Amino acid sequence: MTFSPKIFSYLLTALLLINSQVVFCNNLIRWVDDTGKVHYSDQVPPSKSKLRRETLNKQGYVVKITEAAKTKEQRMLDRKLKKLRKGMEKIIAKKKSRDQVLLTSFRSVEDIRQRLYEKLWALTTLQNIAQGNLKRVKKQLQSQRKIAAAHERDGREVPKNLLKSLESTDGQIKLAQYEMAKLIEKKQLEQKNYDIDIDRFIFLTQPRDGEYISIDDQPELITDTDLGLFICENEEQCDNAWDHAFTYVTKHSTTKIDIAAENLTMSYAPATDTDLSVSIAKLRSDDELTKIFLDIRCRKSLAGDLLCSSAKASDIRSSFMPYLESSLKSEND
C-alpha cells in the first residue's frame, strides 16, 4: 500500500505525537523552583538542572530521585562524613571479627570461663613471682639501711658504693611495685573483657528476633550533610556524653539494639521501609580529640531513601549535639 506525500506526512506527525505522549507519560519530572512553585514536565530546563527533582511513572509514583547539586560547604561536610564513616566501619568490622572468634573458639559459656581461669591463673603466678621479688628487694633494702645507720652511729661517712646500692635498691622496689600494679590492672581488665565476651556469647547464641548483620550486608549510611557529631572536651565528659547518647539511640531508633560496646552502639538493620536504625560510634581523630558520631540507616529501597532524606531523619541528626549538651549541662546544675 502506498500513500501520497501529504498523507504520509500526516501519519508521521501523528506517530511522533503518540510517541511523545508515551515518553511524557513514562518520564514525567516534578521539581520545585526557588519560589516554592511545583512544576511538572518531561524535561527540566538547563537553568533548573541543579534543583532536586523526582521522576514519576505513568501511575504517578516516584521511581527516581535526583538530589540537588551540593554547595562547596556541603561537599566538604560530605568528605568529613565519609572519613567518619570509615572509622565506624572499622569498629563494626572489628566487632564482627570478635563475634566470629567467640562463636568459633567456644562451645559454651563454661568454655569461656575456663579460658578466663587459665589466664587469671597465669597472671596470678606472675603476680606471686613479682610479690616474692618485692619482698626480697625490701629485705635487701632493710639490710643496706642497717649498715648505713651503723656507719652514721659510729660517726663514719656512709660509703659511696653503699649509697648507690641504696638508690638502686629503692629503684628496684619502685619497679617491682609498678609491675605488681600493672599485673593487678591486667587481671581486672581480663575479667572485664571476659565478662563482656560472656554476655555477648549468650546474646549471639540465644534465640532472638533479629540477626547479626555482617558489614557486607549493612545498608548504606545516609548522605545527609547535617552531621550528628559531638566533640568531647575530655575523656570524662566523653564517658558521660556516651551514656546520654545511648539513651538518645534507644529513643529514636525503631529497631532494637544489636551491639552495645564501649565505642559502638548499633541497632539492628532496618527491616521495613519505615524503620530508622540509629547508631553511634566513639572515634578518635588525627587531632586526638574524641568524637561521638551518630548515623542513621534506612532500608535499601526508594521508600527508605525518602525516609532517610526526610525532615524526621534530619531532625534526629541536628538534635543530637544539642541533646548531649543539654543533658551534660543538667548534670552540672
LINJO-V721432 format. One record per residue. N is the residue number from 1. RES is the residue in one small letter. PSI is psi in whole degrees, 0 to 359 (999 if undefined). Layout:
# LINJO-V721432
n->[N | N]
res->[RES | RES]
psi->[PSI | PSI]
This chain:
# LINJO-V721432
n->[1 | 2 | 3 | 4 | 5 | 6 | 7 | 8 | 9 | 10 | 11 | 12 | 13 | 14 | 15 | 16 | 17 | 18 | 19 | 20 | 21 | 22 | 23 | 24 | 25 | 26 | 27 | 28 | 29 | 30 | 31 | 32 | 33 | 34 | 35 | 36 | 37 | 38 | 39 | 40 | 41 | 42 | 43 | 44 | 45 | 46 | 47 | 48 | 49 | 50 | 51 | 52 | 53 | 54 | 55 | 56 | 57 | 58 | 59 | 60 | 61 | 62 | 63 | 64 | 65 | 66 | 67 | 68 | 69 | 70 | 71 | 72 | 73 | 74 | 75 | 76 | 77 | 78 | 79 | 80 | 81 | 82 | 83 | 84 | 85 | 86 | 87 | 88 | 89 | 90 | 91 | 92 | 93 | 94 | 95 | 96 | 97 | 98 | 99 | 100 | 101 | 102 | 103 | 104 | 105 | 106 | 107 | 108 | 109 | 110 | 111 | 112 | 113 | 114 | 115 | 116 | 117 | 118 | 119 | 120 | 121 | 122 | 123 | 124 | 125 | 126 | 127 | 128 | 129 | 130 | 131 | 132 | 133 | 134 | 135 | 136 | 137 | 138 | 139 | 140 | 141 | 142 | 143 | 144 | 145 | 146 | 147 | 148 | 149 | 150 | 151 | 152 | 153 | 154 | 155 | 156 | 157 | 158 | 159 | 160 | 161 | 162 | 163 | 164 | 165 | 166 | 167 | 168 | 169 | 170 | 171 | 172 | 173 | 174 | 175 | 176 | 177 | 178 | 179 | 180 | 181 | 182 | 183 | 184 | 185 | 186 | 187 | 188 | 189 | 190 | 191 | 192 | 193 | 194 | 195 | 196 | 197 | 198 | 199 | 200 | 201 | 202 | 203 | 204 | 205 | 206 | 207 | 208 | 209 | 210 | 211 | 212 | 213 | 214 | 215 | 216 | 217 | 218 | 219 | 220 | 221 | 222 | 223 | 224 | 225 | 226 | 227 | 228 | 229 | 230 | 231 | 232 | 233 | 234 | 235 | 236 | 237 | 238 | 239 | 240 | 241 | 242 | 243 | 244 | 245 | 246 | 247 | 248 | 249 | 250 | 251 | 252 | 253 | 254 | 255 | 256 | 257 | 258 | 259 | 260 | 261 | 262 | 263 | 264 | 265 | 266 | 267 | 268 | 269 | 270 | 271 | 272 | 273 | 274 | 275 | 276 | 277 | 278 | 279 | 280 | 281 | 282 | 283 | 284 | 285 | 286 | 287 | 288 | 289 | 290 | 291 | 292 | 293 | 294 | 295 | 296 | 297 | 298 | 299 | 300 | 301 | 302 | 303 | 304 | 305 | 306 | 307 | 308 | 309 | 310 | 311 | 312 | 313 | 314 | 315 | 316 | 317 | 318 | 319 | 320 | 321 | 322 | 323 | 324 | 325 | 326 | 327 | 328 | 329 | 330 | 331 | 332 | 333]
res->[m | t | f | s | p | k | i | f | s | y | l | l | t | a | l | l | l | i | n | s | q | v | v | f | c | n | n | l | i | r | w | v | d | d | t | g | k | v | h | y | s | d | q | v | p | p | s | k | s | k | l | r | r | e | t | l | n | k | q | g | y | v | v | k | i | t | e | a | a | k | t | k | e | q | r | m | l | d | r | k | l | k | k | l | r | k | g | m | e | k | i | i | a | k | k | k | s | r | d | q | v | l | l | t | s | f | r | s | v | e | d | i | r | q | r | l | y | e | k | l | w | a | l | t | t | l | q | n | i | a | q | g | n | l | k | r | v | k | k | q | l | q | s | q | r | k | i | a | a | a | h | e | r | d | g | r | e | v | p | k | n | l | l | k | s | l | e | s | t | d | g | q | i | k | l | a | q | y | e | m | a | k | l | i | e | k | k | q | l | e | q | k | n | y | d | i | d | i | d | r | f | i | f | l | t | q | p | r | d | g | e | y | i | s | i | d | d | q | p | e | l | i | t | d | t | d | l | g | l | f | i | c | e | n | e | e | q | c | d | n | a | w | d | h | a | f | t | y | v | t | k | h | s | t | t | k | i | d | i | a | a | e | n | l | t | m | s | y | a | p | a | t | d | t | d | l | s | v | s | i | a | k | l | r | s | d | d | e | l | t | k | i | f | l | d | i | r | c | r | k | s | l | a | g | d | l | l | c | s | s | a | k | a | s | d | i | r | s | s | f | m | p | y | l | e | s | s | l | k | s | e | n | d]
psi->[136 | 152 | 150 | 156 | 323 | 314 | 319 | 322 | 318 | 315 | 319 | 319 | 318 | 319 | 318 | 321 | 318 | 314 | 322 | 320 | 322 | 314 | 318 | 317 | 323 | 348 | 49 | 131 | 136 | 132 | 162 | 127 | 184 | 340 | 355 | 2 | 135 | 134 | 145 | 131 | 167 | 352 | 151 | 128 | 143 | 325 | 342 | 11 | 343 | 354 | 156 | 139 | 158 | 138 | 127 | 144 | 183 | 345 | 355 | 9 | 145 | 125 | 349 | 142 | 127 | 112 | 157 | 149 | 138 | 149 | 172 | 318 | 320 | 321 | 323 | 319 | 324 | 319 | 322 | 317 | 319 | 319 | 318 | 322 | 324 | 321 | 318 | 319 | 324 | 319 | 316 | 317 | 322 | 318 | 320 | 316 | 320 | 322 | 317 | 321 | 316 | 313 | 333 | 339 | 334 | 146 | 340 | 170 | 325 | 325 | 318 | 317 | 323 | 317 | 319 | 316 | 318 | 318 | 317 | 323 | 316 | 318 | 324 | 322 | 313 | 324 | 319 | 321 | 315 | 322 | 319 | 318 | 320 | 316 | 319 | 315 | 323 | 319 | 320 | 320 | 319 | 319 | 316 | 321 | 323 | 319 | 317 | 320 | 324 | 319 | 317 | 322 | 325 | 0 | 19 | 153 | 136 | 127 | 146 | 321 | 329 | 321 | 319 | 321 | 320 | 316 | 318 | 317 | 320 | 320 | 322 | 323 | 314 | 320 | 318 | 321 | 322 | 316 | 321 | 314 | 320 | 322 | 319 | 317 | 320 | 321 | 317 | 320 | 318 | 316 | 316 | 314 | 320 | 328 | 319 | 317 | 321 | 314 | 318 | 320 | 316 | 317 | 319 | 333 | 349 | 152 | 136 | 166 | 314 | 176 | 151 | 128 | 122 | 161 | 332 | 336 | 3 | 137 | 156 | 141 | 148 | 153 | 68 | 134 | 352 | 90 | 138 | 90 | 132 | 125 | 122 | 143 | 326 | 172 | 324 | 315 | 322 | 320 | 318 | 317 | 326 | 320 | 317 | 325 | 323 | 316 | 321 | 318 | 312 | 333 | 322 | 342 | 136 | 353 | 155 | 162 | 132 | 310 | 131 | 93 | 181 | 330 | 8 | 128 | 122 | 131 | 164 | 153 | 148 | 130 | 336 | 170 | 344 | 2 | 137 | 115 | 113 | 137 | 156 | 147 | 143 | 116 | 142 | 125 | 180 | 331 | 10 | 7 | 135 | 135 | 144 | 118 | 126 | 138 | 155 | 135 | 143 | 167 | 148 | 83 | 168 | 315 | 323 | 318 | 319 | 321 | 317 | 341 | 8 | 169 | 328 | 311 | 319 | 320 | 323 | 319 | 307 | 338 | 352 | 306 | 313 | 324 | 314 | 317 | 316 | 319 | 319 | 323 | 320 | 326 | 324 | 342 | 999]
